[in-house]
Amino acid sequence: MVELDDKAKKIFALKYSTRKTKTWIENCKNIANVIAEGERPYGKTSEEISTIADVFFEHLSNLYFLAGGRIIANAGTGIKNLANCFVIGISDSRSSIYSALTDAAEIFA
């Protein structure tokens, strides 16, 4: 596991640690478990999910891979939004424009 430097710890604490008591390593474990659990609907067993979580944790905690900001901040908190980006389809009509605005309002909420 890689220890975060002081600047990274400060950014994590200020921006991404929604539960201020969690450490980076605890958060990595939480992210890995939440993301791996997403494999259950696709027929993965509990053992397979645990293996996926372990590998994902290793990649996160060693900084081989860094999840997006919303995943870091929201995984395991009950907030369902784990996506950093959204694509809203829109065509050249008022109804499509207003529909896109409605979709954007829901996303930003």
Backbone hydrogen bonds, N-H to C=O, Kabsch-Sander energy under -0.5 kcal/mol:
donor,donor_aa,acceptor,acceptor_aa,energy
2,V,61,S,-2.7
9,K,5,D,-2.5
10,K,6,D,-2.2
11,I,7,K,-2.4
12,F,8,A,-2.8
13,A,9,K,-2.7
14,L,10,K,-2.5
15,K,11,I,-2.8
16,Y,11,I,-0.7
16,Y,12,F,-1.5
17,S,12,F,-2.4
18,T,16,Y,-1.4
20,K,18,T,-0.8
22,K,19,R,-2.9
27,N,23,T,-2.3
28,C,24,W,-2.5
29,K,25,I,-2.2
30,N,26,E,-2.3
31,I,27,N,-3.0
32,A,28,C,-2.6
33,N,29,K,-2.3
34,V,30,N,-2.6
35,I,31,I,-2.8
36,A,32,A,-2.3
37,E,33,N,-1.9
38,G,34,V,-0.6
38,G,35,I,-1.1
39,E,36,A,-2.1
40,R,37,E,-1.8
42,Y,39,E,-1.4
43,G,40,R,-2.1
44,K,39,E,-1.4
49,I,45,T,-2.6
50,S,46,S,-2.2
51,T,47,E,-2.1
52,I,48,E,-2.5
53,A,49,I,-2.6
54,D,50,S,-2.3
55,V,51,T,-2.3
56,F,52,I,-2.7
57,F,53,A,-2.8
58,E,54,D,-2.2
59,H,55,V,-2.2
60,L,56,F,-2.5
61,S,57,F,-3.2
62,N,58,E,-1.5
63,L,60,L,-1.6
64,Y,59,H,-2.2
65,F,59,H,-1.5
72,I,68,G,-2.4
73,A,69,G,-2.6
74,N,70,R,-2.7
75,A,71,I,-2.1
77,T,74,N,-2.3
80,K,78,G,-0.6
82,L,80,K,-0.9
88,I,86,F,-0.5
89,G,87,V,-0.6
93,S,91,S,-2.1
97,I,93,S,-2.4
98,Y,94,R,-2.8
99,S,95,S,-2.0
100,A,96,S,-2.5
101,L,97,I,-2.2
102,T,98,Y,-2.3
103,D,99,S,-2.5
104,A,100,A,-2.7
105,A,101,L,-2.5
106,E,102,T,-2.0
107,I,103,D,-2.3
108,F,104,A,-2.8
109,A,105,A,-1.3
